[in-house]
């Protein structure tokens, strides 16, 4: 019987361990091969990275147009996926995450192109060994160290050529490609390193000067390629405009624009402004007449009516009039050009004037000025913080007409120097972000069945105040979010996500927005989450993606849960206490669990290096309050992190933590001591709140060589005294502060804090007269 029981327990533990390993959380997609496909076709894609092949379930695309036909696990770290790409899918990147049964992967992008796809074929390192291609193709390749990839094709005289590289924008590594076009005789026809419209990726738009065979040479600028320097080279007879005028429009609406830049010259067209749930910049798809340009033109999403400059408006005598709040658009068309707009304002009316140029890929380095009707300068701005685009807030000193002037800081200009000035009264906006749990890693919300996971939101209020209510909509089935109102004087709020025991495994992108708790007026919400694809020197973001929704998934049940014991005694100013965290472990799960406070309320700090050790079930998280901590009750929670075949994060429920003023206040004057002496130090007590039982006081911070025993005191005691013993070799002179540590019993817990700081001084011991000399003096007197 005993052996059978042991066998059953061993088998149960083994099954539990197998279950833990099968969870394999924290999948990481490191490679997508190939990283794109042709619109209207299908392609088999391989996803590679740790734990991607353990329970793959779904690809969660942020944008429509790409669907999964099949998904097959190849091994623990590899998944084969067949994707179907709609004929009307938007060209360019489609962000996605792999959802497994146990977690969400990092965000990666799959890129849709207009042309048939082909692979680079080595050797093609020199023009003589160039790979033969046809116009209208996308080449998927990689540039390695000291490598150059060459491709040849034929052009007729006067034929248009469009070339664009997706390199840095694939988000793999700090890849800086450069592109050179060689003519039939090997002469250089065109070269591009960085394209303004394509960030650090190159593009070419030119016309063949003669018929013949041309060669494209693609390499890393400093010949520092490696296996991560992958690219998608688009080669075709397509137009490649650089910017649009106006560079702004309402989300998802058709906009009449002039496409500027490229060999085709300015072209009128209708484009659809980017889809967006918040203010921002996106790519507007180019019309089909463009011939398959792989990416669109940058446009600012804005609901203001558009006013396009009417030339001539390059002086204050002929400004372009703007009716009311509007987006003032134009182009600094030549060096030395300047544009003026006029608008009427009432006294004390306030306008925000914000330039958008660099963020819509214009080379303009704007300078913005405001004048009155007589030409007196009233306001101006060059750069807004670290943003080269200008911004200023202007309050009208009187009723009248005012002028806005814009030009380039260096006096430059050209057809691509477009801009938009959003001129409107300030509007209330709540900027919402999910805080990173790991630096430079976007936070995913992975909620285990029958479990809880945390997130912290930061909300920046712009031009409004008041208590906020946070709303999360579109969560997966079986998931609820607990979030309490955000106080008017605070900008961080914790959120707990819970999944029911029977919640189906699945995922969604949830919208996050804010509204005033009292509903007094509507406000806009901008939710943005940054995925850091590539960082440069000093961790400067070189290429990022901004999501406008939060990724949330229900995952398999975890083999542990944690709970936070509600504290009975308050935490007082200049005090400390341990919050007790208890782990509930499934049989067989013995791993350590790191535990830390989800957030520190104002004035509080906590130890972030504590853990529930292997096989143990509890730990304390030390929390301290400074002397200015607000005296109020906070709802706090503890997050727990463990390795369950990968990193997982859970949370306790919220508990209330009261922060209070010290119930007993101590005061004392400077402490004067002497070497080798015993001194009595008196401390006066005042009681601001009652306590039960017996309190303990300790004199702390005494210099080396000094000691004092703790003393006890009862409720209502007005004075306590410490007996301080000073060693003979204690260092004389002034010393740092000493203070009183108070410990009071409260409902089975202890209120602990420090109070009553004062200076300490140790005087040298009094000099003793030599005994022998004293006797001699007496004898001499007797003899006399």
Number of C-alpha atoms within 10 A of each C-alpha: 6 7 8 9 10 11 12 12 14 13 12 14 16 14 14 17 18 12 18 21 15 16 24 25 30 25 28 22 22 18 16 18 15 21 20 25 26 22 22 17 12 17 17 17 20 19 22 22 17 18 26 30 22 24 21 23 20 19 21 21 21 19 13 12 18 25 15 17 13 12 18 15 18 15 13 16 18 21 24 19 19 16 20 20 24 17 13 11 18 25 22 21 20 19 18 18 20 22 27 29 22 31 35 29 24 19 25 24 21 20 23 24 26 24 21 14 19 16 12 19 15 12 12 18 19 15 18 11 14 21 20 14 16 13 18 19 19 29 20 21 20 21 24 18 14 14 18 23 25 26 25 22 16 17 22 13 12 12 14 18 20 24 25 25 26 26 28 24 26 24 24 21 21 19 26 20 27 24 25 20 22 18 20 17 10 12 11 14 16 14 16 15 19 17 17 18 25 21 14 22 23 26 27 23 20 20 18 17 15 14 14 14 16 22 26 23 20 24 26 23 15 11 16 16 23 16 12 17 24 25 26 27 23 26 27 21 20 23 25 31 24 23 28 29 24 25 31 31 25 21 23 14 13 15 19 15 20 19 26 22 20 18 16 17 13 17 13 12 16 15 22 20 27 25 17 17 16 16 19 19 21 19 20 28 23 24 14 9 10 18 16 24 28 29 23 26 25 25 30 25 25 21 13 17 17 21 21 18 20 16 12 12 18 21 14 20 11 15 21 24 19 20 11 16 19 20 28 27 23 22 25 24 16 14 13 15 18 20 24 26 26 22 18 16 18 13 11 12 14 17 19 18 27 21 26 27 24 20 19 25 25 23 19 25 23 26 22 23 20 23 18 19 14 10 12 11 13 15 15 19 18 20 18 13 9 6 12 19 23 23 24 20 16 18 17 18 14 12 12 13 16 19 24 24 20 27 26 20 15 12 16 18 21 17 17 25 25 26 33 26 26 23 24 17 16 14 13 16 20 23 18 23 21 23 17 16 15 8 9 15 15 19 21 20 21 29 34 30 21 19 24 24 22 25 22 19 18 17 24 17 19 14 11 14 14 16 16 22 17 20 14 16 14 15 21 21 17 17 22 17 17 15 17 14 14 21 15 14 9 16 15 20 19 21 19 22 24 25 26 17 13 11 19 17 22 20 26 18 19 17 16 21 20 23 20 20 16 10 11 9 9 12 19 16 20 21 23 21 20 19 20 20 21 20 16 11 7 6 10 10 15 18 20 15 17 13 19 23 22 23 24 24 27 33 27 23 21 23 19 19 20 23 20 21 15 16 17 15 20 24 27 25 25 20 25 22 22 16 21 16 24 19 19 14 17 15 15 19 19 17 16 17 28 18 27 25 22 22 18 17 21 13 16 21 16 21 14 14 10 16 20 22 14 11 14 16 16 18 19 18 20 18 19 22 24 16 16 12 18 19 15 11 15 16 13 19 27 23 24 27 16 18 17 23 17 18 13 22 25 26 27 25 21 20 17 15 20 17 22 18 20 23 16 22 18 22 16 17 14 13 19 14 23 21 20 18 16 16 17 14 18 15 18 15 18 14 15 11 12 9 18 11 10 12 19 16 22 17 24 16 18 20 19 12 14 21 18 18 11 16 14 14 16 13 15 13 14 14 13 15 16 18 16 18 19 23 16 15 13 18 19 16 12 14 16 13 17 19 21 23 20 25 20 22 16 14 11 7 14 19 22 23 23 23 20 19 19 16 16 20 19 20 16 17 15 9 6 6 8 8 8 8 9 10 10 10 10 10 10 9 8 7 6 5
